[in-house]
Every structure is written in C-alpha cells, then in structure tokens.
C-alpha cells in the first residue's frame, strides 16, 4: 500500500494552459495572425500491443523511449482518472470528431489529408465573412468621421444620453454599419480555432483508430510527438511561417509609418511578435504530430490569405479598399504639353497615369496623398492643373492656399484662399456641412496669410467671419471652428484688444479645457500668451 501511494505521489502534474493571447493570435489577419498556436496540455502516448479496448486514460505511468541516434524529448504524464480532460464530453468536439470520421469513412483518405483538407474547408467557409467585414469596415471608416461624437464634448452642456441618442440617430440616417463588425471575424474564427484544436488533440491523445498510421513521410504516427532527426521539421516550418506572416504584415501595413508614441508601440509590438517565434517553435516540439498537421495547414492558409488580400487585383475583384495605394511623386513628361496644359505622369503601384486623363477631384486626391510625404512642389503642380480644368473647385483652392502658405508664398496663398471664400459666399452663407467646413478653413487660413504679411485688419475680417457662424454640429467642423476661435483670440491680442481676446479664449476653453493654459499666460503676460499660442499652432 505504501509503495502504491508513493508511486502516485511521484506522478507529475499536468501542465498549465497557455496564455490566451497566444492562441488567439493564430487566427487574426493582422500581424498577430502569425499563428501562434500553443497547445498547452502536453500529454504522452505509447504504442500498445494486444488489448483491443485499450484506453490510455486508465493506464498507469507511461514513459517515452527515445529512438537511437535521433532527436527526442523525454515526456511522461499521469493518466489517473481523477484528472479528467475538460473537453472529453464537450458536445461540439464529439460532433466534429464524428464528422471527421464520416469524411474519413466515405473518402478513405489518410488522416493527415483529412485534417488538412477539413482545415482548408473551414477557412474557405470563413473567408466570405472576412470579405464582408472588410467592406463594412470600409463603409464605417467613410461615414464615422461625418457623424457627431457618441460622447458629449467637455463642458458642452449636453447629457450623455442626449449626445448618444443624437449619434445613433445620425448613424441610422447615414446607414452606417454597426461597430460590432469590428469583432465579427473574431467572434467566428476563435471558436472555430478552439474547436479544431481540441478535436485533433483529443483524437491524437485517445489514439483514434488509424491515427497511428495516418501520417506520411517522416510523421507516420500522428499520435507521437516530434522525434528523431526529422522531428523538428514541422515545428521549424510553423515558426518560420509565423515570422514570415509578421514580416509581410508590417511591411504592407501603413502602421509602420505612424509617428509619435503610437508608432513606438507598433514597433514594440512588432519586436514582440518576432521574438515570439522561438517560444512557438518550442511549443510545437511538445504537441502531437496530428496537431502539428492542423497548425501547419492553418499557418500556411493564413499566409496565403495575407498575400491575396494584399494584391490590388484581388482587392478590386472583391470590391475591397486598396491598401497603401498612394501615389509616387509625379514626374514631368518630356513629350511637352497637351492643349497648352503641362502633362504629368503619376506613377502608382499599378503603373503610370497621365495627369491629363484625371478629373479635378482625382487630381486633388493625388495631391493630398503626395502632400503627406512632404512633396509640396509636386502637389502644387497637380493642384494648378486641377484648377485649370475647373477654376471653381473650392477644395483645390483651399489646399493650394494652405500649401502656398506653408511655402511662405503669402501673397499667392491669400489670393487662392480669398478666391475660395468668394465662391462659397456667392449665394450667401452655406448650409451644407462640407461647405461650412470649407468656409471655416478658408477663412482661418486667409486670416493667417494676411497676418503673416502684417495686414492685421484684413486678417481679422476673415477670422471674425468664423466667430459670426453658428457652432457646427459636425464634430470635425466643430474642431475647425474652435481652432479658428483660438487663432482669432491671438490676433485680437496682437492689436491690443485684450478683453475681446479673453472672451473668445474662454469660449474655446469651454469646448476644450486643454486651452485653459493660455488663460493664465494671457492674465500674466500678453506676450507670453501670444508666444505660447504661436508655438502650439506652428502647423499653421
């Protein structure tokens, strides 16, 4: 009796489960889709000779015997029935195992083919959902900035429920999809991942009929752990696929160009995913080969899906937004001009496009993309061409004025911005959200352009126009509106109208309490306030 008790006490305890984040990252299409599947419960099996109704759960202590001259990891585990497996009676697992059995009986395929092909079928079934999700997210990205914020701005006087009700009302009117589309693929892929993982693991650990001869090449026995000289091949391939997925994901993602603290977090996350390659390989060395077949297949499909969704032709076929389809700097053709207008070539990932073949709106869009890279001269060329094609294009006039002002071409910038204002006011003050926003921005920049030239009174006329407008309901226009109010406060202070400057500054602070730092500067020293404000608005 004492010997039995001692034998039981010596049995090792089962390994703890892995962190959930590592399991989830396997199915994601972002860099975390690097397939970091960690099958935590490391069990052992043994070959058996004889008993037809053998059940490993009721066997005694089992030991692995490493093959001679090969790679092996010594493992053993307790099969005491007092340690039941949590997934043994899980109905979805039993159902999937039954379906895989039926598939195997009908086709007669070896088990490694059954595991791989069922994984392919599962991923193909989920793929349409991913396409729909990307389309919904595209629509959300287009509509959400135009909606009022769901939470009331600080000191706005609105209650949370009133602001949220307004947000829902506008969202419904704009037919904006639900934000739950952000989590749709997660809600489907993660359960499918766990279901396949637990099912294949259960079959391997239970020595499912045919699993001992259901493999191929060097992994003939799917119930065994990787061993021998060729044992590390699948773990190395899985780790390599993880690393490749991370590299491709970040290479094709615009996140690597994000500045500031967010960009630093992205870099740290990328390093973390790269370092995760080694733990993934170690984990893969400690799971049955049947699970490795599933893991390798799933990782390969993740890489294929990533490459497909990065291909412009595939994205166009499914009607998905193109990633990183930014223009490269346009170059002047040597062929001269067409109808008196200089002809440019815009080089994109899909090839060269003649600027003359583009509409004014397309030319403005390309100019904005080029401006994000700081190539102002090239953007100005495209904007001039857009205005030659459509002199009434207000957005082109505004962006031209902003760009010329940044180039310190103040006189030309003023002409462009005042031209945009006159076109917006030709029929009185606008009422459309987009036109109101254009008027606020044009007046703001025209005021700055005049002030930069020392024309304070002309500049104040444009800035005071902003104050005469009603506070916009659109969140983006409201932010631009209070930017203009803050700049007006600074301009009034420069001409000695301190009381009015304080009045407008307090109005801006009511919208954004962060501006309160300027009140103290204004009260202590007017020059300090003007200097602080100039520094904070240096983008202008």
C-alpha positions as CSV (number, residue, x, y, z in Angstrom):
1,X,0.0,0.0,0.0
2,X,2.8,2.4,0.9
3,X,4.5,1.7,-2.4
4,X,1.3,2.4,-4.4
5,X,0.8,5.7,-2.6
6,X,4.5,6.7,-3.2
7,X,4.0,5.8,-6.9
8,X,1.0,8.1,-7.2
9,X,2.8,10.9,-5.4
10,X,5.6,10.8,-7.9
11,X,3.4,11.3,-10.9
12,X,3.9,14.7,-12.4
13,X,1.0,17.2,-12.5
14,X,-0.5,18.2,-15.8
15,X,1.0,21.3,-17.5
16,X,-0.9,24.6,-17.1
17,X,-2.8,26.1,-20.0
18,X,-1.0,28.7,-22.2
19,X,-1.8,32.4,-22.3
20,X,-5.0,33.1,-24.3
21,X,-3.4,35.9,-26.3
22,X,-1.0,33.4,-27.9
23,X,-3.9,31.2,-29.0
24,X,-6.0,34.0,-30.4
25,X,-3.1,35.5,-32.4
26,X,-3.2,32.4,-34.7
27,X,-6.4,33.4,-36.5
28,X,-6.0,37.1,-36.7
29,X,-5.4,38.7,-40.2
30,X,-3.2,41.5,-38.7
31,X,0.4,40.9,-37.7
32,X,-0.9,38.8,-34.8
33,X,-2.2,36.4,-37.4
34,X,1.2,34.8,-37.2
35,X,-0.4,31.5,-36.0
36,X,1.0,31.3,-32.5
37,X,-0.9,28.2,-31.5
38,X,0.3,26.9,-28.2
39,X,-1.3,23.6,-27.3
40,X,-0.6,23.7,-23.6
41,X,-1.6,20.4,-22.2
42,X,1.4,18.2,-23.0
43,X,0.4,14.6,-22.9
44,X,2.2,11.4,-23.8
45,X,1.1,8.3,-25.6
46,X,2.6,4.9,-26.1
47,X,2.3,2.1,-28.6
48,X,0.3,-0.8,-27.4
49,X,0.4,-4.4,-28.5
50,X,-2.6,-6.6,-27.7
51,X,-5.6,-5.2,-26.0
52,X,-8.3,-4.2,-28.4
53,X,-10.2,-2.0,-26.0
54,X,-7.1,-0.2,-24.7
55,X,-7.9,3.2,-23.1
56,X,-4.9,5.5,-22.3
57,X,-6.9,7.3,-19.6
58,X,-6.8,4.2,-17.4
59,X,-3.3,3.2,-18.0
60,X,-0.6,3.5,-15.3
61,X,2.6,5.6,-15.6
62,X,3.8,5.8,-19.3
63,X,7.3,6.5,-20.5
64,X,8.6,7.6,-23.9
65,X,11.5,5.7,-25.3
66,X,13.7,7.9,-27.5
67,X,14.9,6.3,-30.7
68,X,18.6,5.6,-31.0
69,X,20.7,8.3,-32.6
70,X,17.8,10.7,-33.1
71,X,16.2,13.8,-31.7
72,X,13.8,13.3,-28.8
73,X,12.3,15.0,-25.7
74,X,11.6,12.8,-22.8
75,X,8.0,13.1,-21.6
76,X,5.6,11.4,-19.2
77,X,2.3,12.3,-17.7
78,X,-0.3,11.0,-15.3
79,X,-3.3,9.1,-16.6
80,X,-5.0,8.9,-13.3
81,X,-8.8,9.0,-13.9
82,X,-9.0,11.6,-11.1
83,X,-7.7,14.1,-13.7
84,X,-10.4,14.2,-16.4
85,X,-9.9,16.1,-19.6
86,X,-12.3,19.1,-19.7
87,X,-13.0,18.6,-23.4
88,X,-13.8,14.8,-23.2
89,X,-17.6,15.4,-23.1
90,X,-17.7,18.6,-24.9
91,X,-20.5,18.1,-27.5
92,X,-19.1,20.3,-30.3
93,X,-15.8,18.3,-30.1
94,X,-17.6,15.0,-30.3
95,X,-19.7,16.3,-33.2
96,X,-16.6,17.4,-35.2
97,X,-14.8,14.1,-34.5
98,X,-17.9,12.3,-35.7
99,X,-17.9,14.4,-38.9
100,X,-14.2,13.8,-39.5
101,X,-14.8,10.1,-39.0
102,X,-17.6,10.1,-41.6
103,X,-15.4,12.1,-44.0
104,X,-12.7,9.5,-43.5
105,X,-15.0,6.5,-44.0
106,X,-16.5,7.9,-47.2
107,X,-13.3,9.1,-48.9
108,X,-10.8,6.6,-47.4
109,X,-8.2,9.4,-47.4
110,X,-5.3,9.0,-44.9
111,X,-5.9,11.0,-41.7
112,X,-3.3,13.7,-42.5
113,X,-5.2,14.5,-45.6
114,X,-8.5,14.6,-43.7
115,X,-7.0,17.0,-41.1
116,X,-5.5,19.3,-43.7
117,X,-8.5,19.3,-46.1
118,X,-11.0,19.9,-43.3
119,X,-8.9,22.9,-42.2
120,X,-9.0,24.2,-45.7
121,X,-12.8,23.8,-45.8
122,X,-13.1,25.6,-42.5
123,X,-11.0,28.6,-43.7
124,X,-12.8,28.8,-47.0
125,X,-16.1,28.9,-45.2
126,X,-15.0,31.8,-43.0
127,X,-13.3,33.8,-45.8
128,X,-16.6,35.3,-47.2
129,X,-17.3,36.7,-43.7
130,X,-13.8,38.3,-43.7
131,X,-14.6,39.9,-47.1
132,X,-17.9,41.2,-45.8
133,X,-16.3,42.5,-42.7
134,X,-13.6,44.5,-44.7
135,X,-16.4,46.0,-46.8
136,X,-18.3,47.0,-43.7
137,X,-15.2,48.5,-42.1
138,X,-14.6,50.5,-45.3
139,X,-18.1,52.0,-45.0
140,X,-17.7,52.7,-41.3
141,X,-14.4,54.4,-42.0
142,X,-16.0,56.7,-44.6
143,X,-19.1,57.5,-42.5
144,X,-18.0,57.6,-38.9
145,X,-15.9,60.9,-39.2
146,X,-19.0,62.6,-40.6
147,X,-21.1,61.6,-37.5
148,X,-21.4,63.6,-34.3
149,X,-19.3,62.1,-31.4
150,X,-21.1,59.5,-29.3
151,X,-19.9,61.2,-26.1
152,X,-20.5,64.8,-25.3
153,X,-17.5,67.2,-25.6
154,X,-16.2,68.6,-22.3
155,X,-18.3,71.5,-20.9
156,X,-20.7,71.3,-23.9
157,X,-23.7,71.1,-21.6
158,X,-25.1,68.0,-23.3
159,X,-26.0,65.0,-21.3
160,X,-24.5,61.6,-22.2
161,X,-27.9,60.2,-23.2
162,X,-28.8,63.2,-25.4
163,X,-25.4,63.1,-27.2
164,X,-25.5,59.3,-27.7
165,X,-29.1,59.5,-29.0
166,X,-28.1,62.1,-31.5
167,X,-25.2,59.9,-32.6
168,X,-27.5,56.8,-33.0
169,X,-30.0,58.9,-35.0
170,X,-27.4,60.3,-37.4
171,X,-25.8,56.9,-37.7
172,X,-29.1,55.3,-38.7
173,X,-29.8,58.1,-41.1
174,X,-26.4,57.7,-42.8
175,X,-26.9,53.8,-42.9
176,X,-23.6,53.3,-41.1
177,X,-23.0,49.6,-40.3
178,X,-22.8,48.5,-36.7
179,X,-19.5,48.9,-34.9
180,X,-19.8,45.2,-33.9
181,X,-18.4,44.4,-37.4
182,X,-15.0,45.2,-35.9
183,X,-15.4,41.9,-33.8
184,X,-17.3,39.7,-36.3
185,X,-14.4,37.7,-37.6
186,X,-13.0,37.3,-34.0
187,X,-16.4,36.0,-32.8
188,X,-16.4,33.3,-35.5
189,X,-12.7,32.4,-36.0
190,X,-11.7,32.0,-32.4
191,X,-14.4,29.4,-31.6
192,X,-13.6,27.5,-34.8
193,X,-9.9,27.6,-33.9
194,X,-10.5,26.1,-30.5
195,X,-12.9,23.5,-31.8
196,X,-10.5,22.2,-34.4
197,X,-7.6,22.4,-31.9
198,X,-9.4,20.4,-29.2
199,X,-10.8,17.9,-31.6
200,X,-7.5,17.0,-33.3
201,X,-5.7,17.0,-29.9
202,X,-8.4,14.7,-28.4
203,X,-8.1,12.3,-31.3
204,X,-4.3,12.2,-31.0
205,X,-4.3,11.6,-27.3
206,X,-7.0,9.0,-27.5
207,X,-5.1,7.0,-30.2
208,X,-8.0,7.4,-32.6
209,X,-8.3,4.4,-34.9
210,X,-6.0,4.9,-37.8
211,X,-4.0,7.8,-36.3
212,X,-1.0,5.6,-35.6
213,X,-0.6,5.0,-39.4
214,X,-2.5,8.1,-40.7
215,X,0.6,10.3,-41.4
216,X,3.0,10.5,-44.2
217,X,6.7,10.9,-44.9
218,X,8.5,11.3,-41.5
219,X,5.4,11.8,-39.4
220,X,3.7,8.4,-40.0
221,X,2.2,8.2,-36.5
222,X,0.0,11.2,-35.7
223,X,-0.2,10.3,-32.0
224,X,3.5,10.7,-31.5
225,X,5.4,13.8,-30.5
226,X,8.2,15.1,-32.9
227,X,11.2,12.9,-32.5
228,X,14.2,11.7,-34.5
229,X,16.5,13.7,-36.8
230,X,13.5,14.9,-38.9
231,X,11.3,15.6,-35.9
232,X,11.9,19.4,-35.8
233,X,10.9,20.0,-39.4
234,X,7.3,20.8,-38.8
235,X,8.0,22.9,-35.7
236,X,10.6,24.9,-37.7
237,X,8.2,25.4,-40.6
238,X,5.5,26.6,-38.3
239,X,7.9,29.0,-36.6
240,X,9.1,30.2,-40.0
241,X,5.5,30.8,-41.2
242,X,4.9,32.9,-38.1
243,X,7.9,35.0,-38.7
244,X,7.0,35.4,-42.4
245,X,3.5,36.5,-41.6
246,X,4.8,39.1,-39.2
247,X,7.3,40.5,-41.7
248,X,4.7,40.7,-44.5
249,X,2.0,42.2,-42.4
250,X,4.1,45.0,-41.1
251,X,5.8,45.6,-44.5
252,X,2.4,46.1,-46.2
253,X,0.8,48.0,-43.3
254,X,0.7,51.8,-43.0
255,X,1.1,51.4,-39.2
256,X,4.9,51.3,-39.6
257,X,4.8,55.0,-40.6
258,X,2.7,56.1,-37.7
259,X,4.6,58.8,-35.8
260,X,4.8,59.5,-32.0
261,X,4.0,57.2,-29.1
262,X,1.6,55.1,-31.2
263,X,4.4,54.4,-33.7
264,X,6.7,53.4,-30.8
265,X,4.0,50.9,-29.5
266,X,3.7,49.5,-33.0
267,X,7.5,48.9,-33.2
268,X,7.5,47.3,-29.7
269,X,4.6,45.0,-30.8
270,X,6.4,44.0,-33.9
271,X,9.6,43.1,-31.9
272,X,7.4,41.1,-29.5
273,X,5.9,39.1,-32.4
274,X,9.3,38.5,-33.8
275,X,10.7,37.2,-30.5
276,X,7.6,35.0,-30.2
277,X,9.0,32.9,-33.0
278,X,11.2,30.9,-30.6
279,X,8.5,30.1,-28.0
280,X,6.3,29.0,-30.8
281,X,8.9,26.5,-32.1
282,X,9.5,25.2,-28.6
283,X,5.7,24.7,-28.1
284,X,5.4,22.9,-31.4
285,X,8.0,20.4,-30.3
286,X,5.8,19.4,-27.5
287,X,2.4,18.7,-29.2
288,X,1.3,15.5,-31.1
289,X,2.1,15.4,-34.8
290,X,-1.6,15.3,-35.6
291,X,-2.0,18.8,-34.1
292,X,1.1,19.9,-36.0
293,X,-0.5,18.9,-39.3
294,X,-3.5,21.2,-38.4
295,X,-1.2,24.0,-37.2
296,X,1.0,23.9,-40.3
297,X,-2.0,23.9,-42.6
298,X,-3.7,26.8,-40.8
299,X,-0.5,28.8,-40.8
300,X,0.0,28.2,-44.5
301,X,-3.6,29.3,-45.2
302,X,-3.1,32.5,-43.1
303,X,0.0,33.4,-45.2
304,X,-1.9,32.7,-48.5
305,X,-4.9,34.9,-47.3
306,X,-2.5,37.7,-46.3
307,X,-0.9,37.7,-49.7
308,X,-4.2,37.6,-51.5
309,X,-5.7,40.5,-49.5
310,X,-2.5,42.5,-50.3
311,X,-3.0,42.0,-54.1
312,X,-4.6,45.0,-55.8
313,X,-6.4,42.8,-58.4
314,X,-7.9,40.6,-55.7
315,X,-9.0,43.6,-53.7
316,X,-10.6,45.1,-56.8
317,X,-12.3,41.8,-57.6
318,X,-13.9,41.6,-54.2
319,X,-14.6,45.4,-54.1
320,X,-12.3,46.0,-51.1
321,X,-10.4,49.1,-50.3
322,X,-6.9,49.1,-51.6
323,X,-4.0,49.2,-49.1
324,X,-1.2,51.7,-49.4
325,X,-2.3,52.7,-52.9
326,X,-0.6,56.1,-52.6
327,X,0.8,58.0,-55.5
328,X,4.5,58.2,-56.1
329,X,5.9,61.6,-57.0
330,X,4.6,62.7,-60.4
331,X,7.2,63.5,-63.0
332,X,7.0,65.8,-65.9
333,X,6.9,64.1,-69.3
334,X,9.4,65.0,-72.0
335,X,6.6,65.0,-74.6
336,X,5.8,68.6,-73.9
337,X,2.2,69.7,-73.3
338,X,-1.3,68.9,-74.4
339,X,-3.7,71.8,-75.4
340,X,-1.4,74.3,-73.6
341,X,-1.5,72.3,-70.3
342,X,1.6,70.6,-69.0
343,X,1.2,66.9,-69.0
344,X,2.4,65.0,-65.9
345,X,2.8,61.3,-65.3
346,X,1.6,60.0,-61.9
347,X,3.4,56.8,-61.0
348,X,1.4,54.4,-58.9
349,X,1.8,50.7,-57.9
350,X,-0.5,49.8,-60.9
351,X,1.6,51.8,-63.4
352,X,1.8,55.2,-64.9
353,X,-1.3,57.5,-65.3
354,X,-1.4,60.6,-67.4
355,X,-2.5,63.6,-65.2
356,X,-4.5,65.0,-68.2
357,X,-6.7,61.9,-68.1
358,X,-7.7,62.5,-64.5
359,X,-10.7,64.6,-63.2
360,X,-10.1,67.6,-61.0
361,X,-11.3,65.7,-58.0
362,X,-8.9,62.8,-58.7
363,X,-6.0,65.3,-59.2
364,X,-6.8,66.9,-55.8
365,X,-6.9,63.4,-54.1
366,X,-3.5,62.6,-55.6
367,X,-2.2,66.0,-54.4
368,X,-3.3,65.3,-50.8
369,X,-1.6,61.9,-50.9
370,X,1.6,63.5,-52.2
371,X,1.5,66.2,-49.5
372,X,1.5,63.6,-46.8
373,X,5.1,62.8,-48.0
374,X,6.1,66.5,-47.8
375,X,6.4,66.9,-51.6
376,X,4.8,70.3,-51.8
377,X,6.1,71.3,-55.3
378,X,4.7,68.2,-56.9
379,X,1.4,68.7,-55.2
380,X,1.2,72.3,-56.3
381,X,1.7,71.2,-59.9
382,X,-1.3,68.8,-59.7
383,X,-3.4,71.4,-57.9
384,X,-2.7,74.0,-60.6
385,X,-3.7,71.5,-63.3
386,X,-6.9,70.7,-61.4
387,X,-7.7,74.5,-61.2
388,X,-7.0,74.9,-64.9
389,X,-9.5,72.2,-65.6
390,X,-12.1,73.6,-63.1
391,X,-11.4,77.1,-61.8
392,X,-14.5,76.8,-59.5
393,X,-13.1,73.8,-57.5
394,X,-13.2,75.3,-53.9
395,X,-11.3,72.4,-52.3
396,X,-8.4,72.7,-54.7
397,X,-8.3,76.4,-54.0
398,X,-8.2,75.8,-50.2
399,X,-5.5,73.1,-50.4
400,X,-3.5,75.3,-52.8
401,X,-3.7,78.2,-50.4
402,X,-2.6,76.1,-47.5
403,X,0.3,74.6,-49.4
404,X,1.5,78.0,-50.7
405,X,1.3,79.4,-47.2
406,X,3.5,76.6,-45.9
407,X,5.9,77.5,-48.7
408,X,5.8,81.1,-47.4
409,X,4.3,82.4,-50.6
410,X,1.9,84.6,-48.7
411,X,0.5,86.8,-51.5
412,X,-0.4,83.9,-53.7
413,X,-1.8,81.9,-50.8
414,X,-4.0,84.9,-49.9
415,X,-5.3,85.2,-53.4
416,X,-6.2,81.4,-53.6
417,X,-7.9,81.4,-50.2
418,X,-9.9,84.6,-50.8
419,X,-11.0,83.2,-54.1
420,X,-12.3,80.1,-52.3
421,X,-14.2,82.3,-49.8
422,X,-15.8,84.4,-52.5
423,X,-17.1,81.2,-54.3
424,X,-18.5,79.8,-51.1
425,X,-20.3,83.1,-50.3
426,X,-21.6,83.8,-53.8
427,X,-25.1,82.7,-52.7
428,X,-24.9,83.8,-49.1
429,X,-23.6,81.7,-46.1
430,X,-23.6,78.0,-47.0
431,X,-25.8,75.5,-45.2
432,X,-24.3,72.2,-46.2
433,X,-21.9,70.6,-43.7
434,X,-19.0,70.2,-46.2
435,X,-19.3,73.8,-47.5
436,X,-19.5,75.2,-43.9
437,X,-16.3,73.3,-43.1
438,X,-14.6,74.6,-46.2
439,X,-15.6,78.2,-45.3
440,X,-14.2,77.9,-41.8
441,X,-10.9,76.5,-43.0
442,X,-10.6,79.0,-45.9
443,X,-11.3,81.9,-43.5
444,X,-8.9,80.6,-40.9
445,X,-6.0,80.2,-43.4
446,X,-6.8,83.5,-45.2
447,X,-6.7,85.3,-41.8
448,X,-3.3,83.7,-41.0
449,X,-1.9,84.6,-44.5
450,X,-2.9,88.2,-44.1
451,X,-1.5,88.4,-40.5
452,X,1.8,86.9,-41.8
453,X,2.0,89.8,-44.2
454,X,1.3,92.4,-41.5
455,X,-2.2,93.0,-42.7
456,X,-3.8,92.7,-39.3
457,X,-7.1,94.3,-40.1
458,X,-7.7,92.2,-43.3
459,X,-6.8,89.1,-41.3
460,X,-9.2,90.0,-38.5
461,X,-12.0,90.3,-41.1
462,X,-11.6,86.7,-42.1
463,X,-11.1,85.4,-38.6
464,X,-14.1,87.3,-37.3
465,X,-16.2,85.7,-40.0
466,X,-15.7,82.4,-38.2
467,X,-17.0,83.8,-35.0
468,X,-20.1,85.0,-36.8
469,X,-21.0,81.5,-37.8
470,X,-23.2,79.2,-35.6
471,X,-21.3,76.4,-33.8
472,X,-21.4,73.5,-36.2
473,X,-22.9,70.1,-35.1
474,X,-20.4,68.1,-37.2
475,X,-17.6,67.0,-34.9
476,X,-14.8,67.7,-37.5
477,X,-16.2,71.1,-38.4
478,X,-16.7,72.0,-34.7
479,X,-13.0,71.2,-34.1
480,X,-12.0,73.5,-37.0
481,X,-14.4,76.2,-35.7
482,X,-12.8,76.4,-32.3
483,X,-9.3,76.3,-33.9
484,X,-10.4,79.5,-35.7
485,X,-11.8,81.0,-32.4
486,X,-8.4,80.4,-30.7
487,X,-6.5,82.0,-33.6
488,X,-8.9,85.0,-33.5
489,X,-8.2,85.4,-29.8
490,X,-4.4,85.5,-30.6
491,X,-4.9,88.0,-33.4
492,X,-7.1,90.3,-31.2
493,X,-4.4,90.3,-28.5
494,X,-1.8,91.4,-31.1
495,X,-3.8,94.5,-31.8
496,X,-4.4,95.4,-28.1
497,X,-8.0,94.1,-27.8
498,X,-7.3,92.1,-24.7
499,X,-10.8,92.0,-23.3
500,X,-12.2,90.6,-26.6
501,X,-9.3,88.2,-26.8
502,X,-10.1,86.8,-23.3
503,X,-13.8,86.5,-24.3
504,X,-13.0,84.3,-27.3
505,X,-10.4,82.4,-25.4
506,X,-12.9,81.4,-22.7
507,X,-15.3,80.3,-25.4
508,X,-12.6,78.0,-26.8
509,X,-11.8,76.7,-23.3
510,X,-15.4,75.8,-22.8
511,X,-15.1,73.5,-25.8
512,X,-11.6,72.1,-24.9
513,X,-10.3,72.6,-21.4
514,X,-6.8,72.0,-22.6
515,X,-6.8,75.6,-23.9
516,X,-7.1,76.8,-20.3
517,X,-3.3,77.0,-20.1
518,X,-3.5,80.1,-22.3
519,X,-5.7,81.9,-19.9
520,X,-3.0,82.1,-17.3
521,X,-0.5,83.2,-19.9
522,X,-2.9,85.9,-21.0
523,X,-3.5,87.2,-17.5
524,X,0.2,87.2,-16.6
525,X,1.7,88.4,-19.8
526,X,0.1,89.1,-23.1
527,X,3.4,88.4,-25.0
528,X,3.8,85.0,-23.2
529,X,0.3,84.1,-24.4
530,X,0.9,85.1,-28.0
531,X,4.2,83.2,-28.0
532,X,2.7,80.0,-26.4
533,X,-0.2,80.1,-28.8
534,X,2.1,80.6,-31.8
535,X,4.2,77.6,-30.7
536,X,1.2,75.4,-30.2
537,X,-0.2,76.3,-33.6
538,X,3.1,76.0,-35.5
539,X,1.4,73.7,-38.1
540,X,-0.4,76.8,-39.4
